[in-house]
Amino acid sequence: MAIGLGKMFGFHFLENFNYPFISKSISEFWRRWHISLGTWFRDYVYIPMGGSRVGTWKWLRNALVVWLLTGMWHGADWPFIVWGLFIAAFVIAEKLFLLKLLEKLPSFLSRVYFLLVLLVSMVIFNGKGIEGSFSDLKSFVGASGIPFTNPDTNYYLLSNAVLLTTAVIASTPLLKTILGKLKSSDKGQKITNAAEITVCFLLLTAAVAYLIDGSFNPFLYFRF
């Protein structure tokens, strides 16, 4: 949205998200997600402290400080601080030994590992306090007596099947790759130009209809 609005006024901004959900590790995810935030902390906190060109213990300190501050950037509250330390633990583990193990696994398993860790981190991030986060995590594994599935879950999954499928495809570079191959020829260029305009118009129409029908749901970083 920011990039599109900026272009309307003649400003050009760099991509801030580079298909983060195809990552195979938490470290890779944070090189793809909210790139501007990561770049700022790297340039103004991590590198001035010595970055990775220091001994192991100093690097551990640098990583902990950066992620503690990243958590506090989102809010001076315990869930954000715990979230930052949680991410730091996996970034450090991957740097020291875990990444070598992940590289030996099939890509599918590496992505499953990443998505599970990301899911837990988002529960901590969005939890209503520390106790609320742990309660939600226990519910995920059925420890609170809540079944893994129920009629309501099935109903919402089926009702949003098209939206979920579209979101999964759009979170990968598949469409970008296909468009790139089509644009390699003059005929393909004309077809893709017309298709992009049509798709954008349809998406705009669907988005407006959804906003009118649904409730207000601000962007994740709206309050930060």
Rosetta silent file (secondary structure, phi, psi, omega in degrees, C-alpha in Angstrom):
SEQUENCE: MAIGLGKMFGFHFLENFNYPFISKSISEFWRRWHISLGTWFRDYVYIPMGGSRVGTWKWLRNALVVWLLTGMWHGADWPFIVWGLFIAAFVIAEKLFLLKLLEKLPSFLSRVYFLLVLLVSMVIFNGKGIEGSFSDLKSFVGASGIPFTNPDTNYYLLSNAVLLTTAVIASTPLLKTILGKLKSSDKGQKITNAAEITVCFLLLTAAVAYLIDGSFNPFLYFRF
SCORE:     score description
SCORE:     0.000 S_00000001
   1 L     0.000  -45.724 -178.689    0.000    0.000    0.000 S_00000001
   2 H   -63.429  -40.944  179.738    2.745    2.446    0.936 S_00000001
   3 H   -64.879  -44.883 -179.830    4.665    1.714   -2.277 S_00000001
   4 H   -64.168  -45.750  178.462    1.536    2.131   -4.421 S_00000001
   5 H   -64.453  -37.902  178.583    0.457    5.360   -2.723 S_00000001
   6 H   -62.011  -42.368  179.594    4.007    6.675   -2.955 S_00000001
   7 H   -64.086  -31.983  177.868    4.133    6.086   -6.714 S_00000001
   8 H   -63.124  -26.934 -179.373    0.879    8.031   -7.106 S_00000001
   9 L  -107.225   10.642  175.589    2.710   11.060   -5.679 S_00000001
  10 L    87.793   10.966  178.362    5.997   10.447   -7.483 S_00000001
  11 L  -102.650  145.303 -179.695    7.885    8.743   -4.652 S_00000001
  12 L  -122.622  117.192 -179.196    9.612    5.383   -5.041 S_00000001
  13 L  -109.025  150.209  178.143   10.122    3.194   -1.973 S_00000001
  14 L   -72.785  154.765  175.867   12.057   -0.056   -1.681 S_00000001
  15 L   -62.592  133.749 -178.203   10.236   -3.339   -1.153 S_00000001
  16 L  -102.080  -14.184  179.581    9.802   -3.939    2.571 S_00000001
  17 L  -135.504  125.925 -175.779    8.664   -7.572    2.370 S_00000001
  18 L  -121.147   75.102 -179.623   10.295  -10.154    0.100 S_00000001
  19 L    45.486   59.052 -175.206    8.118  -13.296    0.232 S_00000001
  20 H   -64.828  -25.122 -173.765    8.945  -13.916    3.920 S_00000001
  21 H   -81.849    1.503  173.718    6.691  -16.966    4.276 S_00000001
  22 H   -96.878    7.316 -177.425    8.804  -19.122    1.950 S_00000001
  23 L   -64.351  158.544  177.809   11.710  -18.933    4.413 S_00000001
  24 L  -111.963    0.311  179.022   13.428  -22.033    5.763 S_00000001
  25 L  -156.996  163.175  177.274   14.626  -20.467    9.011 S_00000001
  26 H   -66.909  -36.912  178.549   13.819  -17.629   11.386 S_00000001
  27 H   -61.105  -44.926  178.834   17.031  -15.852   10.383 S_00000001
  28 H   -64.841  -39.746  179.497   16.010  -15.916    6.723 S_00000001
  29 H   -56.404  -43.297 -176.993   12.504  -14.737    7.624 S_00000001
  30 H   -79.447   -5.266  167.938   13.882  -11.618    9.274 S_00000001
  31 H   -87.214  -15.192 -177.964   15.954  -10.841    6.201 S_00000001
  32 H  -107.087  -24.240 -173.269   12.721  -10.882    4.194 S_00000001
  33 L  -100.407  133.676  177.920   10.190   -9.417    6.677 S_00000001
  34 L    44.887   59.644 -173.251   10.006   -5.683    7.527 S_00000001
  35 H   -59.328  -38.259 -178.231   13.334   -5.108    5.801 S_00000001
  36 H   -63.893  -38.441  178.664   13.474   -1.405    6.675 S_00000001
  37 H   -66.680  -46.536  178.950   13.194   -2.116   10.417 S_00000001
  38 H   -62.064  -38.941  179.365   15.877   -4.804   10.298 S_00000001
  39 H   -64.988  -40.235 -179.670   18.153   -2.543    8.244 S_00000001
  40 H   -63.326  -48.702 -179.979   17.776    0.309   10.740 S_00000001
  41 H   -64.995  -34.712  178.008   18.670   -1.863   13.732 S_00000001
  42 H   -64.776  -46.691 -174.336   21.567   -3.391   11.781 S_00000001
  43 H   -75.893  -33.149 -171.773   23.037   -0.019   10.768 S_00000001
  44 H  -108.452   -9.919  178.895   22.448    1.926   13.981 S_00000001
  45 H  -126.011  -57.054 -172.221   22.663   -0.702   16.738 S_00000001
  46 H   -65.189  -53.923 -177.479   24.156   -4.021   15.605 S_00000001
  47 L   -66.382  -44.302  176.877   27.112   -2.805   13.519 S_00000001
  48 L   -58.873  -26.137  177.822   28.137    0.020   15.918 S_00000001
  49 L   -82.756   -5.147  179.416   28.301   -2.616   18.686 S_00000001
  50 L   118.799  -13.284  178.536   30.661   -4.696   16.559 S_00000001
  51 L    58.697 -135.354  179.655   28.197   -6.786   14.571 S_00000001
  52 L   -99.307   -0.110 -179.183   29.388  -10.319   13.934 S_00000001
  53 L   -90.105   45.746  178.708   33.074   -9.349   13.668 S_00000001
  54 L  -138.340  179.786  177.512   33.644   -9.951   17.363 S_00000001
  55 L   -67.626  169.210 -175.774   34.065  -12.915   19.652 S_00000001
  56 H   -59.284  -45.747 -176.375   31.237  -15.346   20.326 S_00000001
  57 H   -66.632  -39.683  177.702   30.223  -13.866   23.676 S_00000001
  58 H   -68.159  -35.811  177.093   30.158  -10.300   22.370 S_00000001
  59 H   -65.116  -40.309  176.093   28.147  -11.436   19.359 S_00000001
  60 H   -59.084  -42.722  177.203   25.653  -13.111   21.701 S_00000001
  61 H   -61.076  -45.869 -178.981   25.374   -9.829   23.583 S_00000001
  62 H   -60.391  -44.773 -179.347   24.867   -7.897   20.345 S_00000001
  63 H   -64.060  -43.482  179.960   22.148  -10.255   19.142 S_00000001
  64 H   -63.435  -42.702 -179.848   20.321  -10.169   22.481 S_00000001
  65 H   -63.367  -45.706 -178.846   20.440   -6.366   22.654 S_00000001
  66 H   -60.562  -45.362 -176.585   19.156   -5.959   19.088 S_00000001
  67 H   -76.991  -28.763  173.774   16.235   -8.328   19.583 S_00000001
  68 H   -65.483  -43.731  178.077   15.401   -6.972   23.010 S_00000001
  69 H   -68.013  -35.473  177.303   15.226   -3.476   21.501 S_00000001
  70 H   -63.033  -41.848  176.622   13.242   -4.798   18.535 S_00000001
  71 H   -62.926  -43.774 -179.254   10.703   -6.233   20.939 S_00000001
  72 H   -69.991  -25.207  175.778   10.539   -2.973   22.895 S_00000001
  73 H   -61.056  -34.303  179.160   10.141   -1.028   19.631 S_00000001
  74 H   -75.873  -22.476  178.732    6.779   -2.731   19.251 S_00000001
  75 L   161.873  141.988  179.606    5.781   -1.743   22.771 S_00000001
  76 L   -83.242   67.681 -178.643    7.135   -1.458   26.319 S_00000001
  77 L  -140.605  152.497 -174.058    5.174   -4.471   27.500 S_00000001
  78 H   -58.298  -41.905  179.474    6.208   -7.943   28.635 S_00000001
  79 H   -56.731  -38.960  179.773    4.726   -9.898   25.676 S_00000001
  80 H   -70.588  -37.013  178.342    6.852   -7.864   23.235 S_00000001
  81 H   -67.323  -45.220  177.478    9.978   -8.276   25.358 S_00000001
  82 H   -62.806  -40.144  177.649    9.431  -12.042   25.679 S_00000001
  83 H   -59.890  -45.428  179.534    8.740  -12.189   21.934 S_00000001
  84 H   -61.670  -41.968  178.674   12.037  -10.413   21.197 S_00000001
  85 H   -68.807  -34.264  177.428   13.978  -12.793   23.453 S_00000001
  86 H   -63.400  -46.833  177.565   12.178  -15.778   21.897 S_00000001
  87 H   -63.213  -42.096  179.711   13.246  -14.694   18.404 S_00000001
  88 H   -58.524  -40.514 -178.751   16.767  -13.995   19.683 S_00000001
  89 H   -60.066  -42.344 -178.932   17.021  -17.540   21.063 S_00000001
  90 H   -76.579  -36.094  176.216   16.287  -19.083   17.659 S_00000001
  91 H   -62.023  -43.214  178.949   18.455  -16.627   15.718 S_00000001
  92 H   -66.142  -45.023  179.888   21.362  -17.447   18.049 S_00000001
  93 H   -61.572  -40.693  179.212   20.700  -21.206   17.900 S_00000001
  94 H   -66.091  -38.535  179.887   20.592  -21.109   14.099 S_00000001
  95 H   -66.610  -39.748 -174.764   23.838  -19.169   13.949 S_00000001
  96 H   -79.620  -43.030 -175.495   25.650  -21.534   16.318 S_00000001
  97 H  -155.217  -29.935 -169.950   24.443  -24.962   15.160 S_00000001
  98 H   -67.359  -35.080 -178.103   20.793  -25.254   14.132 S_00000001
  99 H   -62.848  -36.123  178.403   21.173  -23.831   10.624 S_00000001
 100 H   -64.674  -37.125  177.485   23.671  -26.559    9.716 S_00000001
 101 H   -69.476  -40.295 -179.465   21.135  -29.189   10.785 S_00000001
 102 H   -64.620  -35.145 -179.648   18.323  -27.493    8.855 S_00000001
 103 H   -66.207  -22.879  178.928   20.410  -27.434    5.682 S_00000001
 104 H   -84.182  -14.835 -178.848   20.640  -31.233    5.830 S_00000001
 105 L   -84.627  157.210  171.493   16.853  -31.608    5.997 S_00000001
 106 L   -60.121  150.052 -177.562   14.509  -31.634    2.993 S_00000001
 107 H   -55.127  -37.171 -178.210   13.201  -28.153    2.154 S_00000001
 108 H   -60.190  -45.359 -178.536    9.689  -29.164    3.195 S_00000001
 109 H   -68.480  -36.134  177.315   10.776  -30.037    6.750 S_00000001
 110 H   -62.848  -39.020 -179.944   12.821  -26.838    7.073 S_00000001
 111 H   -71.762  -34.470  176.160    9.755  -24.817    6.129 S_00000001
 112 H   -63.632  -45.097  176.645    7.587  -26.743    8.594 S_00000001
 113 H   -56.212  -49.447 -178.311   10.113  -25.935   11.342 S_00000001
 114 H   -60.328  -46.063 -177.488   10.090  -22.255   10.379 S_00000001
 115 H   -65.552  -36.089  177.994    6.290  -21.996   10.252 S_00000001
 116 H   -65.804  -45.431  178.769    5.904  -23.689   13.644 S_00000001
 117 H   -64.262  -41.724  179.076    8.400  -21.337   15.296 S_00000001
 118 H   -62.489  -41.964  179.670    6.782  -18.347   13.575 S_00000001
 119 H   -60.335  -46.621  179.158    3.329  -19.453   14.737 S_00000001
 120 H   -62.382  -41.939 -179.333    4.474  -19.713   18.354 S_00000001
 121 H   -63.873  -36.714  179.267    6.189  -16.315   18.130 S_00000001
 122 H   -70.593  -31.437  175.520    3.008  -14.694   16.784 S_00000001
 123 H   -65.270  -43.435  177.381    0.988  -16.173   19.647 S_00000001
 124 H   -63.356  -43.350 -177.134    3.432  -14.593   22.104 S_00000001
 125 H   -62.264  -42.833 -174.704    3.379  -11.316   20.152 S_00000001
 126 H   -96.943    1.751 -176.330   -0.421  -11.053   20.046 S_00000001
 127 L   -68.963  154.318  177.119   -1.130  -12.621   23.426 S_00000001
 128 L   -89.069   73.793 -177.376   -3.011  -10.837   26.186 S_00000001
 129 H    87.970  171.026 -177.940   -0.119  -10.899   28.610 S_00000001
 130 H   -62.970  -46.022 -178.885    2.271  -13.734   29.419 S_00000001
 131 H   -63.485  -40.185  178.819   -0.408  -15.949   30.974 S_00000001
 132 H   -63.014  -39.425  179.177   -2.720  -15.411   28.010 S_00000001
 133 H   -64.132  -46.031  179.760    0.018  -16.408   25.566 S_00000001
 134 H   -65.955  -34.317  176.933    0.808  -19.631   27.426 S_00000001
 135 H   -64.246  -41.623  178.170   -2.905  -20.411   27.659 S_00000001
 136 H   -65.649  -40.501  179.732   -3.232  -20.015   23.883 S_00000001
 137 H   -64.841  -38.750  177.032   -0.174  -22.201   23.282 S_00000001
 138 H   -64.813  -35.601  179.199   -1.609  -24.940   25.500 S_00000001
 139 H   -64.232  -32.143 -178.978   -4.842  -24.767   23.527 S_00000001
 140 H   -62.276  -31.010 -177.634   -2.886  -25.444   20.319 S_00000001
 141 L  -106.166   13.038  176.006   -1.859  -28.876   21.578 S_00000001
 142 L    77.948   13.304 -177.460   -5.165  -29.701   23.230 S_00000001
 143 L   -73.792  -16.047 -179.564   -3.866  -29.213   26.778 S_00000001
 144 L  -100.070   13.843 -179.749   -6.850  -27.024   27.705 S_00000001
 145 L    78.756   10.398  179.211   -9.435  -29.588   26.662 S_00000001
 146 L   -93.086  125.966 -178.846  -10.090  -27.782   23.372 S_00000001
 147 L   -67.565  156.419  179.981  -10.330  -30.154   20.358 S_00000001
 148 L   -65.526  -28.916  179.652   -8.077  -29.621   17.353 S_00000001
 149 L  -144.493  155.453  178.044  -11.133  -29.128   15.134 S_00000001
 150 L  -153.781  172.354 -178.400  -14.833  -28.439   15.533 S_00000001
 151 H   -55.994  -37.198  179.879  -17.797  -27.494   13.312 S_00000001
 152 H   -64.547  -43.315  178.856  -17.001  -23.771   13.600 S_00000001
 153 H   -60.551  -47.885 -179.971  -13.403  -24.313   12.469 S_00000001
 154 H   -61.532  -39.319 -179.108  -14.499  -26.393    9.492 S_00000001
 155 H   -62.658  -48.082 -177.958  -17.145  -23.821    8.560 S_00000001
 156 H   -68.718  -35.057  177.106  -14.704  -20.894    8.520 S_00000001
 157 H   -64.292  -45.305  179.741  -12.058  -22.872    6.641 S_00000001
 158 H   -68.582  -38.533 -178.828  -14.532  -23.853    3.929 S_00000001
 159 H   -65.482  -31.525 -177.424  -16.076  -20.372    3.788 S_00000001
 160 L  -109.201   21.574 -176.199  -12.667  -18.786    3.241 S_00000001
 161 H   -58.947  -44.214 -178.950  -11.151  -21.555    1.113 S_00000001
 162 H   -64.995  -44.944  179.779  -10.794  -19.343   -1.979 S_00000001
 163 H   -63.095  -43.522 -179.586   -9.271  -16.482    0.020 S_00000001
 164 H   -65.367  -41.629  178.399   -6.857  -18.804    1.847 S_00000001
 165 H   -63.050  -43.754  178.252   -5.786  -20.506   -1.388 S_00000001
 166 H   -61.942  -41.485 -179.762   -5.204  -17.126   -3.037 S_00000001
 167 H   -64.130  -40.960  179.521   -3.195  -15.947   -0.022 S_00000001
 168 H   -63.268  -45.495 -179.900   -0.982  -19.057   -0.085 S_00000001
 169 H   -65.130  -42.842 -177.739   -0.242  -18.632   -3.801 S_00000001
 170 H   -68.863  -20.296 -179.951    0.351  -14.881   -3.448 S_00000001
 171 L   -82.935    0.761  177.265    2.822  -15.455   -0.599 S_00000001
 172 L  -116.156  160.605  178.800    5.146  -17.279   -3.015 S_00000001
 173 L   -80.933   17.226 -176.522    7.022  -15.905   -6.061 S_00000001
 174 H   -58.566  -52.660 -178.156    5.067  -18.284   -8.351 S_00000001
 175 H   -63.768  -39.220  179.136    2.977  -15.587  -10.067 S_00000001
 176 H   -62.678  -39.570  178.837    5.984  -13.262  -10.359 S_00000001
 177 H   -65.931  -44.286  179.649    7.978  -16.036  -12.034 S_00000001
 178 H   -63.126  -45.144  179.435    5.176  -16.831  -14.488 S_00000001
 179 H   -63.095  -38.225  178.588    4.692  -13.149  -15.364 S_00000001
 180 H   -61.595  -39.811  178.272    8.431  -12.737  -15.866 S_00000001
 181 H   -69.980  -38.569  179.527    8.487  -15.571  -18.401 S_00000001
 182 H   -66.814  -36.635 -177.209    5.417  -14.234  -20.219 S_00000001
 183 L   -74.786   -4.594 -179.645    6.880  -10.736  -20.460 S_00000001
 184 L   -71.019  -14.770  177.556    9.954  -12.064  -22.244 S_00000001
 185 L  -118.260  155.730 -179.154    8.052  -11.815  -25.567 S_00000001
 186 H   -61.977  -43.697  179.877    6.230   -8.824  -27.107 S_00000001
 187 H   -63.744  -44.025  179.145    2.938  -10.707  -27.339 S_00000001
 188 H   -63.935  -35.087  178.014    3.250  -11.915  -23.774 S_00000001
 189 H   -60.888  -44.637 -179.712    4.040   -8.361  -22.634 S_00000001
 190 H   -65.508  -40.772 -179.213    0.777   -7.060  -24.121 S_00000001
 191 H   -65.449  -45.539 -178.091   -1.238   -9.903  -22.602 S_00000001
 192 H   -67.781  -35.578  177.411    0.250   -9.471  -19.139 S_00000001
 193 H   -61.068  -45.797  179.113   -0.223   -5.684  -19.209 S_00000001
 194 H   -66.242  -39.917 -178.837   -3.930   -6.117  -19.973 S_00000001
 195 H   -66.458  -40.515 -179.549   -4.240   -8.919  -17.409 S_00000001
 196 H   -62.808  -41.798  178.881   -2.543   -6.882  -14.659 S_00000001
 197 H   -63.903  -44.163 -179.511   -4.933   -3.949  -15.172 S_00000001
 198 H   -63.837  -46.409 -178.783   -7.949   -6.269  -15.124 S_00000001
 199 H   -63.961  -42.123  179.138   -6.775   -8.162  -12.029 S_00000001
 200 H   -61.799  -41.035  178.613   -5.975   -4.935  -10.146 S_00000001
 201 H   -64.557  -42.939  179.674   -9.451   -3.581  -10.922 S_00000001
 202 H   -65.575  -40.738  178.350  -11.099   -6.815   -9.761 S_00000001
 203 H   -65.032  -40.318  177.711   -9.012   -6.875   -6.580 S_00000001
 204 H   -61.808  -44.404  179.069   -9.894   -3.248   -5.852 S_00000001
 205 H   -61.842  -45.424 -179.795  -13.593   -4.010   -6.323 S_00000001
 206 H   -64.913  -39.311 -179.435  -13.384   -7.099   -4.086 S_00000001
 207 H   -65.643  -42.648  178.725  -11.413   -5.195   -1.414 S_00000001
 208 H   -63.621  -42.818  178.932  -13.942   -2.340   -1.318 S_00000001
 209 H   -62.720  -39.569  179.670  -16.813   -4.832   -1.078 S_00000001
 210 H   -66.770  -41.137 -179.958  -15.029   -6.650    1.749 S_00000001
 211 H   -64.857  -37.821  179.444  -14.364   -3.410    3.645 S_00000001
 212 H   -68.447  -40.022 -175.979  -18.007   -2.394    3.371 S_00000001
 213 H   -80.591  -32.240 -174.790  -19.228   -5.809    4.488 S_00000001
 214 L   -96.103 -178.291  178.583  -16.597   -6.478    7.169 S_00000001
 215 L   -94.706  168.183 -179.446  -15.418   -4.717   10.301 S_00000001
 216 L   -69.790  128.061 -179.695  -12.373   -2.468   10.666 S_00000001
 217 L  -137.351   93.750 -172.940   -9.158   -4.502   10.898 S_00000001
 218 L   -66.268  157.386  177.071   -6.016   -2.305   10.922 S_00000001
 219 L   -59.676  147.835 -175.326   -2.678   -3.316    9.414 S_00000001
 220 L   -49.534  -43.681 -175.934   -0.398   -5.240   11.786 S_00000001
 221 L   -94.887   15.354 -177.693    2.042   -2.321   12.182 S_00000001
 222 L   -58.955  -39.268 -174.248   -0.667    0.368   12.292 S_00000001
 223 L   -90.091    0.317 -177.240   -0.172    1.014   16.014 S_00000001
 224 L  -100.039    0.000    0.000    3.651    0.968   15.970 S_00000001
